[in-house]
Amino acid sequence: MTKSQLIEKIADRAPHVPRRAVEAIVNAVWDTMVDALRNGQRIEIRGFGSFAVKRRRAREARNPKTGRKVSVPERRSLSFTVGKELRDRLNPLGLAPVKEREDTAVPAPAAAPAQAAAPASAPAGESISGPAMAAAPPTRW
């Protein structure tokens, strides 16, 4: 959603307020938030989230192209933490976020023999068990 789309949505919800007034209000809120963050203040909007400025210290880095050392000055970056109400609205079933790659190793069944028969395409001395094959991520080539 863009700023102009946000202004349109608010103007549609409040038809008694002129569009220019809605635009002025949105711009005033935006400018106030920017000024507060520029001054190092934290912004907390209950149910939505909080914005905070984090400082990144000055450091020495390397230019990947030339390998030469480069001085990186101190910087400020914006951090946003989602609020509980917004998180619950986005995930109505209470689902927790899932890690991209969890440990896919599946323990071998207790009754299975120690070494399974190796498939014909596997190199000699290596065996691939059925459950481990099922848990392996699919390849794309």
N, C-alpha and C positions, 0 to 999 in steps of 0.2 A: 504494500500500500504506500502510495506517495503522499506527500504533504497536501497536495491539492485534492486528492481522493479523500483524505481524512477531513478536510474542510467541507467537502461536499456531503459526506456522511453526517457530520454534525449539523450542517445546515438543513438536511432532510429531517433529522430528528427534532430540530427546534425551528419549525417554520416561522414562528413569531419573531425570531432574531434575524436581522438582515445578514446576508452572506458576507458583506464587508466587515461587519462586526465580528462574525465568527472567525474570519481570517485574521483580524486584529488580535482576537483573544488567543488563537493558536500561536501566532507569532510572538505574542507577549510571553506565553508559557514557555515556548522554545527558547527565547532570548534569556529568560530568567534562569532556566535550567543550564544553559551554556555558561552564563556568568557565574553561577554557583560552582559548577565543575571547574571552571577556570581558576576560581579562588581556592580550589582544593576541598570544597565542601562535599559531603555525601548527600545524595538525594534518595529518599525512601518514599515510595508510593505504595501504601498498604494494599495488599491483594494483587499488585502488579509486579513489583520488584524494586531493586535498589541499584543505583548507579554510584560508582566510586572511582576516583582517580588513583591509579597506582603509579608509583615512580619506578622507572627502570634505571638502575645505576649506570654510570659511565663505565665503559669496559674497552678492552682491546679485542679486536676481531681480526679475521683474515679475509682478504679479498679472494674469493674462490677462483677468479680468473688468473690473477698474477701470483697469489700466495703471499703478498706483502701484508704486513701488519697495518691495521687501520684503527684509528681512535674513534670509537662510537660515543657520542655525547649522551648525557643523561636525558631521558625522555619520559614523558607522561603518557599513559595509555588509559583507556576507559574500560572499566569492568562492569558487567551487568550480572546481577544474580536474580533469577526469577523468584517471584513470591509464591507462597503456598497456594493461594487461591487460583492464580493463573495456572500454575502447574497442575492443580487438580482439574481445572477446566479443560486443559489440553489432554490430560490422561484421565478420562472419567471413570475408567474401571480400576484406577489405582495401580496401574502397571508401572513397575519400576523400570528405569532405563536398563537396557541389556548391553553388556560389553560387546564390542565388535567381534573379538576373537577370544573365546574362552578356551580353557584347556580341553582339547578334544580327545585326549587319551581316555579310552574306555577300558576298565579293568577286564581281564580275561575271566570267563566263568570258571568257577572252582573245579568243575568236573571235566573241563577241556584238557586235552593232552598238552604237555609243555610246548611242543612244537607242532604247528599245523603243517599240512602238506603245502609245499611251495607251488604257486601257480607256474605254468610253463614259461611265462614271460619274465618271471623273477630271476635275478641272478642266483647262481649256486650259493648255498649257505645262508640265503636270506629267506625268511618266511613272512608272509603277511596274513594276519589273522582276519577273520570275517568281521568282527565288531570294529576293529581298527580301520578297516577299509570303509565301512559304512560311515564312520565318524569323520573321515578325511574330507576336507573341502573339495568341491568339484574343480576340475581344471578347465580352462577355457580354450585350450588349443587342440 
